[in-house]
Amino acid sequence: MHVTKSILYFNEPGAGCLKDCADAAAARAADLGLMHAVCATTSGRTALALARALAKAGSKARVVGVAYAENYARKWGRLNPRIKVQAEELGVVFCSAGHAMGGINTAISDKFGTLTPNKLIAAAYYTLGQGFKVAVEVSLMAADQGLVPSGKEVLALGGSANGADTALVIRAACSGEFFKLRVPEIVCLPR
């Protein structure tokens, strides 16, 4: 038996894909009856867009918005308080965490110029696009905090810098059980 479905491909990555990415992701979440969604979000805008799209699609999935850990937030920005409140009114839960493919391994790599396993894994995911790597990473981070269930399918969105351009259906896993993670579906991504 097999299933035929389409994948939405964007000609370019970036913030301009957010609305179409969120809409396609929400439609798929509704089709599958997914109860959990996770996305990378700097200002909160992506989490808010996803929550709105899910509601419009009739999905009951709860959104987890994963923001930068403190060291990255100082460089690249924090949640916008106004957007955060709007998203929370739609049921979005926010967390911030160290990057699953970063952390102490990045410190070792930066200090000693060595190649660490996390860098190899990240590089492999980057071959599918930055948003792909980010979607996988935020699903790990949310699972580590108990905000999405390990072993269950969740919707995961990622992108590059602003907005989201990649949506995946992921069988979530905690970072300590990384090799149990699966990506059974690609909803959309840039070419």
SEGU-333356 format. One record per atom (N, C-alpha, C): residue in one letter; x, y, z. Coordinates in pm, whole numbers, padded with zeros to 5 digits, always signed. Atoms other than C-alpha are relative to their C-alpha. Layout:
! SEGU-333356
AXYZ
...
END
This chain:
! SEGU-333356
M+00084-00118+00000
M+00000+00000+00000
M+00089+00124+00000
H-00077-00123+00003
H+00116+00353-00062
H-00095+00120+00007
V+00075-00125-00006
V+00004+00713-00024
V+00068+00098-00094
T-00053-00104+00087
T+00047+00984-00285
T-00044+00134+00056
K+00034-00134-00046
K+00063+01342-00162
K+00097+00098-00062
S-00086-00101+00060
S+00207+01665-00285
S+00081+00072+00107
I-00086-00082-00085
I+00486+01874-00136
I+00002+00139-00061
L-00008-00139+00046
L+00480+02252-00159
L+00147+00041-00002
Y-00138-00045+00014
Y+00815+02377-00291
Y+00002+00151-00022
F-00019-00144+00019
F+00921+02741-00257
F+00122+00022-00087
N-00114-00030+00086
N+01151+02892-00519
N+00117+00057+00077
E-00106-00061-00083
E+01347+03080-00251
E-00034-00024+00147
P+00027+00009-00144
P+01388+03031+00124
P-00025+00140+00057
G+00009-00128-00069
G+01301+03302+00371
G-00138+00035+00052
A+00119-00047-00070
A+01039+03503+00553
A-00122+00013-00090
G+00112-00014+00092
G+00824+03554+00243
G-00083-00127-00015
C+00070+00129+00010
C+00721+03188+00267
C-00091-00027+00119
L+00066+00031-00127
L+00572+03213+00617
L-00149-00032-00014
K+00145+00022+00006
K+00202+03245+00533
K-00034-00131-00071
D+00029+00123+00074
D+00198+02969+00271
D+00049-00123+00075
C-00055+00111-00079
C+00416+02746+00490
C-00096-00033+00116
A+00091+00022-00113
A+00188+02793+00793
A-00133-00057-00046
D+00128+00049+00051
D-00126+02737+00586
D+00009-00146-00044
A-00018+00139+00045
A+00007+02417+00423
A+00020-00093+00120
A-00027+00080-00119
A+00134+02290+00758
A-00128-00022+00081
A+00124+00009-00077
A-00196+02364+00931
A-00099-00096-00067
A+00091+00091+00072
A-00395+02185+00661
A+00042-00145+00021
R-00047+00137-00019
R-00176+01877+00696
R-00021-00046+00143
A+00024+00034-00140
A-00197+01886+01076
A-00146-00036+00023
A+00144+00029-00013
A-00576+01897+01050
A-00033-00135-00064
D+00024+00128+00069
D-00578+01608+00798
D+00043-00119+00085
L-00057+00110-00079
L-00363+01393+01027
L-00052-00004+00143
G+00046-00006-00139
G-00532+01499+01351
G+00112+00020+00100
L-00114-00022-00090
L-00199+01607+01497
L-00042+00092+00114
M+00036-00078-00117
M-00228+01750+01848
M+00112+00093+00047
H-00115-00080-00043
H+00115+01913+01875
H+00071+00059-00122
A-00077-00069+00104
A+00303+02166+01663
A+00110+00078+00069
V-00114-00072-00057
V+00641+02325+01725
V+00063+00082-00111
C-00066-00084+00101
C+00817+02610+01549
C+00109+00082+00066
A-00102-00096-00043
A+01129+02818+01579
A-00062+00139-00013
T+00055-00135+00006
T+01040+03178+01657
T+00092+00096+00074
T-00084-00101-00065
T+01252+03484+01732
T-00088+00103+00069
S+00086-00106-00055
S+00992+03757+01780
S-00131-00055+00054
G+00130+00057-00031
G+00693+03524+01824
G-00092+00000-00120
R+00084-00016+00119
R+00558+03610+01479
R-00030-00134-00067
T+00024+00130+00063
T+00601+03258+01338
T-00097-00083+00082
A+00092+00075-00087
A+00430+03100+01638
A-00142+00054-00011
L+00132-00061+00014
L+00142+03346+01609
L-00063-00036-00135
A+00051+00035+00133
A+00106+03284+01233
A-00043-00146-00006
L+00034+00142+00000
L+00107+02908+01288
L-00127-00025+00080
A+00120+00018-00083
A-00152+02928+01568
A-00125+00048-00075
R+00114-00052+00077
R-00380+03140+01349
R-00036-00095-00115
A+00025+00092+00113
A-00340+02903+01051
A-00063-00130+00049
L+00056+00123-00054
L-00412+02598+01267
L-00147+00019+00038
A+00138-00029-00038
A-00727+02758+01407
A-00089+00009-00124
K+00075-00016+00126
K-00843+02852+01056
K-00025-00135-00068
A+00012+00133+00062
A-00783+02493+00937
A-00083-00096+00084
G+00078+00086-00086
G-00985+02354+01226
G+00082-00100+00080
S-00088+00089-00075
S-00685+02186+01388
S-00002+00037+00148
K-00006-00022-00144
K-00671+02143+01764
K+00143-00007+00052
A-00140+00011-00041
A-00291+02122+01767
A+00042+00120+00084
R-00055-00105-00085
R-00121+02319+02043
R+00138+00036-00052
V-00127-00048+00054
V+00173+02531+01929
V+00099+00025+00113
V-00113-00034-00086
V+00506+02541+02108
V+00094+00086-00084
G-00095-00089+00066
G+00720+02837+02002
G+00134-00007+00070
V-00134+00014-00059
V+01090+02774+02061
V+00082+00122-00036
A-00078-00122+00017
A+01288+03093+02111
A+00147-00027+00029
Y-00144+00014-00022
Y+01661+03151+02129
Y+00035-00011+00147
A-00061+00000-00133
A+01860+03061+02439
A+00070+00134+00021
E-00052-00132-00037
E+02015+03357+02619
E+00119+00045-00084
N-00119-00043+00075
N+02349+03358+02436
N-00034+00043-00142
Y+00042-00039+00134
Y+02175+03374+02097
Y-00097+00117+00003
A+00097-00110-00011
A+01894+03606+02212
A+00070+00135+00010
R-00076-00127-00010
R+02154+03870+02299
R+00044+00047-00137
K-00047-00035+00135
K+02277+03858+01938
K-00115+00024-00098
W+00098+00004+00109
W+01963+03792+01735
W-00141+00041+00038
G+00131-00052-00038
G+01666+03907+01938
G-00081-00091+00089
R+00087+00067-00096
R+01401+03812+02186
R-00145+00009-00045
L+00143-00006+00027
L+01029+03754+02184
L-00051+00142+00020
N+00067-00129-00010
N+00827+04069+02122
N-00115-00017+00099
P+00103+00020-00102
P+00606+04109+02433
P-00143+00010-00054
R+00135-00017+00056
R+00303+04227+02232
R-00040-00123-00081
I+00029+00119+00081
I+00325+03937+01985
I-00015-00123+00089
K+00005+00113-00093
K+00388+03692+02269
K-00138-00010+00065
V+00133-00001-00063
V+00065+03795+02444
V-00107-00044-00099
Q+00099+00039+00103
Q-00135+03765+02120
Q+00005-00151-00025
A-00015+00144+00025
A+00005+03416+02061
A-00049-00082+00119
E+00043+00073-00119
E-00053+03304+02419
E-00153-00001+00012
E+00147-00003-00001
E-00418+03412+02386
E-00059-00108-00090
L+00041+00109+00089
L-00440+03149+02110
L+00050-00136+00050
G-00045+00125-00059
G-00285+02885+02339
G+00145-00036-00024
V-00142+00029+00026
V+00077+02908+02225
V+00077-00001+00132
V-00091+00009-00114
V+00333+02800+02484
V+00140+00028-00055
F-00136-00032+00044
F+00684+02944+02455
F+00103-00062+00093
C-00114+00044-00079
C+01014+02803+02570
C+00127+00051-00067
S-00132-00028+00058
S+01377+02889+02520
S+00093-00109+00051
A-00087+00111-00035
A+01647+02629+02521
A+00128+00009-00081
G-00123+00010+00076
G+02003+02566+02416
G-00024-00085-00123
H+00018+00074+00125
H+02029+02440+02060
H+00035-00148+00020
A-00022+00143-00013
A+01998+02063+02047
A+00125-00044-00075
M-00120+00034+00078
M+02274+02052+01785
M+00112+00099+00029
G-00101-00099-00040
G+02485+02303+01973
G+00050-00032+00140
G-00036+00020-00139
G+02548+02345+02341
G+00150-00014+00023
I-00140+00016-00041
I+02871+02227+02496
I+00088-00048-00116
N-00077+00043+00116
N+02979+02058+02172
N+00044+00118-00085
T-00038-00120+00075
T+02974+02397+02000
T+00112+00074+00069
A-00107-00065-00076
A+03187+02544+02277
A+00133-00071-00023
I-00123+00077+00025
I+03441+02263+02229
I+00050+00024-00142
S-00037-00022+00140
S+03437+02302+01851
S+00058+00139-00021
D-00047-00138+00015
D+03477+02681+01873
D+00136+00021+00066
K-00124-00023-00075
K+03756+02668+02132
K+00118-00075-00061
F-00111+00084+00042
F+03963+02384+01987
F+00004-00027-00150
G+00001+00019+00145
G+03867+02389+01619
G-00020-00144-00042
T+00021+00141+00031
T+03757+02028+01630
T-00139-00021-00059
L+00129+00039+00053
L+03473+01856+01451
L-00069-00087+00104
T+00074+00075-00101
T+03209+01730+01693
T-00122-00066-00065
P+00114+00070+00060
P+02919+01490+01631
P-00118+00092-00033
N+00113-00089+00027
N+02660+01768+01657
N+00020+00078-00129
K-00028-00074+00124
K+02831+01959+01375
K-00020-00090-00123
L+00022+00095+00110
L+02826+01648+01153
L-00149-00020-00027
I+00144+00020+00014
I+02456+01590+01220
I-00064+00124-00061
A+00056-00125+00053
A+02371+01957+01158
A+00036+00016-00147
A-00042-00014+00139
A+02573+01957+00835
A-00080-00092-00092
A+00081+00093+00080
A+02383+01652+00710
A-00140+00056-00021
Y+00134-00058+00015
Y+02048+01819+00779
Y+00002+00125-00088
Y-00009-00120+00085
Y+02165+02143+00614
Y-00006-00033-00149
T+00009+00036+00142
T+02187+01951+00285
T-00145+00003-00049
L+00143-00008+00033
L+01806+01954+00295
L-00055+00140+00022
G+00040-00139-00022
G+01796+02324+00386
G+00009+00038+00147
Q-00011-00048-00138
Q+01842+02537+00695
Q-00130-00023+00077
G+00129+00019-00067
G+01471+02520+00774
G-00023-00144+00042
F+00013+00142-00032
F+01484+02139+00769
F+00075-00029+00129
K-00081+00021-00121
K+01765+02134+01025
K-00065+00065+00120
V+00061-00074-00111
V+01588+02395+01239
V-00128-00070+00047
A+00123+00070-00038
A+01255+02207+01232
A+00031-00124+00084
V-00041+00118-00077
V+01425+01888+01351
V+00051+00044+00137
E-00062-00045-00124
E+01621+02079+01614
E-00103+00050+00101
V+00098-00052-00097
V+01324+02262+01767
V-00092-00111+00050
S+00080+00112-00050
S+01130+01935+01786
S+00075-00072+00113
L-00082+00059-00107
L+01418+01789+01990
L-00004+00086+00126
M-00003-00092-00114
M+01431+02097+02213
M-00133-00001+00076
A+00132+00003-00064
A+01055+02092+02279
A-00024-00134+00069
A+00015+00132-00062
A+01061+01717+02349
A+00084-00009+00127
D-00084+00000-00120
D+01349+01765+02594
D-00070+00067+00118
Q+00070-00072-00107
Q+01128+02004+02791
Q-00139-00057+00029
G+00129+00064-00024
G+00826+01773+02779
G-00118+00072-00062
L+00107-00080+00060
L+00627+02013+02561
L-00061-00065-00124
V+00057+00087+00103
V+00578+01766+02274
V+00037-00143+00040
P-00024+00136-00047
P+00553+01391+02332
P+00096-00079-00089
S-00090+00090+00073
S+00837+01161+02232
S-00079-00118-00053
G+00065+00116+00060
G+00729+00884+01999
G-00129+00030-00073
K+00124-00040+00068
K+00429+01077+01865
K+00033+00093-00116
E-00020-00090+00113
E+00395+01261+01536
E-00041+00142+00037
V+00025-00142-00024
V+00415+01639+01561
V+00031+00077-00128
L-00031-00091+00109
L+00419+01923+01313
L+00118+00084+00043
A-00117-00082-00036
A+00753+02109+01306
A+00034+00094-00114
L-00033-00103+00098
L+00839+02434+01128
L+00133+00064+00033
G-00126-00070-00016
G+01175+02598+01073
G+00025+00088-00120
G-00034-00090+00109
G+01336+02857+00853
G+00140+00054+00016
S-00131-00064-00009
S+01630+03089+00820
S-00020+00146+00037
A+00005-00137-00052
A+01646+03409+01026
A-00140+00045+00037
N+00135-00049-00030
N+01282+03526+00996
N-00102-00085-00072
G+00106+00077+00062
G+00966+03330+00932
G+00036-00146-00013
A-00022+00143+00021
A+00936+02967+00833
A-00020-00030-00148
D+00013+00041+00139
D+00985+02805+00495
D+00001-00152-00014
T-00004+00146+00000
T+00993+02438+00594
T-00097-00053+00104
A+00090+00067-00094
A+00726+02221+00754
A+00014-00151-00019
L-00019+00145-00001
L+00773+01857+00846
L-00097-00065+00097
V+00064+00083-00101
V+00578+01585+01018
V+00113-00084+00057
I-00112+00067-00067
I+00821+01444+01272
I-00053-00091+00110
R+00023+00082-00118
R+00799+01150+01510
R+00104+00045+00101
A-00089-00072-00092
A+00944+01340+01802
A+00081-00095+00088
A-00087+00071-00095
A+01225+01227+02030
A+00076+00104+00080
C-00089-00085-00080
C+01427+01379+02310
C+00140-00009-00060
S-00133+00000+00061
S+01782+01471+02216
S+00084-00119+00043
G-00072+00118-00047
G+01916+01184+02427
G-00041-00127-00072
E+00048+00114+00080
E+01716+00949+02202
E-00011+00041-00146
F+00003-00060+00133
F+01797+01133+01881
F-00027-00099-00112
F+00012+00094+00111
F+01817+00823+01664
F-00136-00069-00007
K+00139+00046+00009
K+01453+00740+01740
K-00085+00100-00079
L+00073-00102+00075
L+01345+01062+01564
L-00017-00045-00144
R+00027+00032+00140
R+01183+01010+01224
R-00069+00118-00066
V+00068-00103+00080
V+01066+01245+00948
V-00082-00074-00106
P+00080+00075+00096
P+00780+01058+00780
P-00058+00084-00114
E+00058-00083+00106
E+00656+01358+00580
E+00067+00137-00009
I-00038-00138+00029
I+00778+01677+00420
I-00125+00069-00053
V+00118-00075+00044
V+00491+01926+00391
V+00043+00107-00100
C-00052-00102+00092
C+00690+02209+00232
C+00145+00032+00034
L-00137-00045-00018
L+01044+02334+00184
L+00045+00075-00124
P-00053-00070+00118
P+01248+02560-00044
P+00081-00095-00086
R-00081+00080+00093
R+01414+02414-00353
R+00146+00039+00012
END
